[in-house]
Amino acid sequence: MNKFQLRETYIRLSKLESIQDCLELLDIFLEHLWNVIEHHHEDEVNSQSDSDAKTLNHMMFTKLTHMRNIIEGVGYTSHNGNFLNKIIDPTIIASMTRNVYETVAVFNLIYRSAKNEDEKDLLYGLWESAGLKFRQRFDFETLSNENKRKIQDEKKQIEEIEREIKNNLLYLSLDDANQAKVDKKLKDKDFKIRFDGDNVIYLNWRDMYKVMELNKDLFEEIYSYFSLYAHPSQVSVFQFRDMFGKDEDFRQLTLLNLKYFFSFISVFVADYINLFPQVKQTFEQLDSYKQNAINAYNKMLRGDDYSINDTWRALE
């Protein structure tokens, strides 16, 4: 492509004014994520936490494949021949986008925002403990003997994780008040904290855009927005009722939701490459217009310091 064609394609795949443009961009992301799986699955890692990070990349790939099916639309033909034309349900896209937001936020919190290995290990331990403790809540009496044994093994694993956290050098460096904050998160089956010097700061899902350093004006209320659709609120019901009228508002809402979806995926790709620098070489084997398309939202929302590479300079 010449410079004019590169710019034209970059603008089209950033504005996303049609479902077809969204499908094209989604396929570009899928191509990259698949390349990472194919070429880096056997790369050695130094810890279980980094192994889990690779699995998160696999999970992100499957989320994109499901999203592709959703935005291709669904229809229905009844036994008597009546039918529903193909539609796209923006509320389903919103629900999945909230899930992706949470996934990307967790990845960023543990694997990019952590300032050193001790902080990374402590955050990973809280995350691991929270997940195992939630699984312990399932009805013990209804499980098979094998699963009961697994639960007992996991109880021992939880105890070992808590010992590791309390022997972590960062934890030991905290004063009693801040150690107590970490202890409370362990008890509450939560992991969303950050460190401001020696102070532990509690986070919630709504705050996580700050950790990722996303634009406040665009993302301050985004988690609340997507949660509106993830739950059957009355607002979500009347908006659903109104979006499939003559104006087909569902298409515009779909495009809006997908812009946020791609924003989070773009951030994830950049953060993944930051954690595993060898993946950058695989990324740069893509055509330059595809590199720019993947990096576009990440760079726009977080600035040049977060840009995956300098391929975007060819647009200047």
PyMOL commands that set and color helices and strands:
alter all, ss='L'
color gray80, all
select helices_A, chain A and resi 3-15+19-40+48-71+90-111+117-135+140-142+145-166+169-173+176-187+205-211+216-219+222-230+234-242+249-275+279-283+288-302+304-306+311-315
alter helices_A, ss='H'
color red, helices_A
select strands_A, chain A and resi 74-77+83-87+193-196+199-202
alter strands_A, ss='S'
color yellow, strands_A
deselect
rebuild
show_as cartoon
